[in-house]
Amino acid sequence: MSENALPVVICDDSLMARKQMARALKNWHVDISFAENGEEALTAIEAGKADMLFLDLNMPVMDGYETLEHIRARDLQCLVIVVSGDIQAEAQQRVKELGALEFIKKPIDGDILSGILRDYGLLHELEGQANSSAAPQISEAELSLANFCQEVSNVAMGRAVELLSKVMKAFINMPIPNVKQINYAQFVEYVEQHRQSQHYLVSQSFMTRGVAGEVIVAYPGDSAVRLAGLMQRDEQTIAKDLVLDVTNLLSGAFLRALGEQIDMDFIDMPPMIIARQQSYDQKKPQWQKALCIELNYEIEEYELECHLQLILTEDSLPVFEERARFMS
Amino acid sequence: MSAADNELGSLHWYLSALQYIDVGITIVDTDFKIQLWNSFMENHSGLRPDQVLEQNLFEKFGNIDEGFLRQQADAVFTLKSKAYIHWETHPYLFLFKSPHPISGHSEYMYQNITLMPLSAPNGVITHMAIMLYDVTDKALLSSKLEALQGS
């Protein structure tokens, strides 16, 4: 490692995102360390490993906003560039107020990054040679399907939330997608629980070549008036109409954004309320396992919380795995 | 914009609507070679147009009852009239998975099929359209009704 490489920390909870960022920096004279959340980033800064910090916003333990507050409060000498999928105008403004130098949207575009680094005269570009010492190696095996889904969901979420906030004219707290495997019994239990607690459950099927699944959104039974407010509709609007329309927006925005990233054009079908009289036969499972991407949309202004699950059939997973290998 | 541009524009919308309609459209020639495969068929079968076009329908989809479909198609090609296949007697022509793979209660898609003659400009029937309607919800509902009446 050369003596005067600039110490840089890449802070992101997603392995794929850290890897993409490290790759984007490969032609720059830097010494990269990684952090998985804000706390780790602060420790790294204090250890002198970060003259520059690339900071994600939505992370567990300590998110990007808090990290920025700590950097300011402790007066740490570190230039921060926020790298986020949450591109709502309000998020960009917030981080700049908190002292971030720049805001770059995910996924990273190498040219945009280089432009910014050059503009600020922060780094010296390596002449024609790759900086082999830069990035600690991340093994390919670690980049599992779940990791891949996590990262593409994060980015999709950011785009979806940006569009939704424009349509709904409200700030949407950006949820951290949670990726997990579920089986039929768990799905049935989820449906039964929500039925008993008087939730509306709406399902919207989607598919594209070789990939199929459903988006399932749960709304508390008493949310109709608040949904009407959010959608700028008359309070008399039929609750069923509202939950169907909102589902179509939430799932449509997310599916479109997800599809753009993995180059798949999802076709969706009309949303429908999962009928109350239909009950599931647990002894005769329709399917074994499925991959579930779970999000909690929160819209504080309207005290609304809707739980969204994007469930992919087992048959769809090999197609996703192939995409993951191709893209990472 | 000229009139020709306008016509081209509307042709474009027209074709887009056919491509993305929620109905399966397959067009075959008299040898049952597939000539058109719309997005509904592509998405539900998982096969791209380039994987099926110019291929024989029965070779590509082995589970189609060839004798039965040829019989139906004979009427379409010779009488120039439409033919219908109903889900109650033939649940499906193409074996597709359920349109609601997670919350649904069926393993496959129930289908109504309409076979339609298509003529060349000189009036001769050269092709047949296979229109596929997803009637899974209807089929499940009516089987549930039957079960209720039976009990």
Chai-1 contact restraints between the chains, C-beta under 6 A:
chainA,res_idxA,chainB,res_idxB,connection_type,confidence,min_distance_angstrom,max_distance_angstrom,comment,restraint_id
A,S203,B,S103,contact,1.0,0.0,6.0,A-B,restraint_1
A,S205,B,P99,contact,1.0,0.0,6.0,A-B,restraint_2
A,S205,B,H100,contact,1.0,0.0,6.0,A-B,restraint_3
A,M207,B,N43,contact,1.0,0.0,6.0,A-B,restraint_4
A,T208,B,N43,contact,1.0,0.0,6.0,A-B,restraint_5
A,R209,B,G46,contact,1.0,0.0,6.0,A-B,restraint_6
A,G210,B,G46,contact,1.0,0.0,6.0,A-B,restraint_7
A,A212,B,P101,contact,1.0,0.0,6.0,A-B,restraint_8
A,E214,B,I102,contact,1.0,0.0,6.0,A-B,restraint_9
A,E214,B,S103,contact,1.0,0.0,6.0,A-B,restraint_10
A,I267,B,N43,contact,1.0,0.0,6.0,A-B,restraint_11
A,I274,B,S103,contact,1.0,0.0,6.0,A-B,restraint_12
A,I311,B,I102,contact,1.0,0.0,6.0,A-B,restraint_13
A,T313,B,P101,contact,1.0,0.0,6.0,A-B,restraint_14
